């Protein structure tokens, strides 16, 4: 029974790693997917709400992708810096 729990824990950690953004390339792929969906939604907004309102909503969807993408890239940089600090502290000790 203990072996099954260890295997289950190992499988869960491997599945969780699938949902962690590790590289800038992965981040760019995710940002691209977000942008594609946002632009599609924005295009629907221009059809659903003709005029200035639709274009403002379109711009809002694009802006949301810019903000989200910047946050993703910043988080990757902060994680990399934190890991470097941990390594540096481990070398000092």
Secondary structure, 3 states (H helix, E strand, C coil): CHHHHHHHHHHHHHHHHCCCCCCHHHHHHHHHHHHHHHHHHHHHHHHHCCCHHHHHHHHHHHHHHHHHHHHHHHHHHHHHHHHHHHHHHHHHC
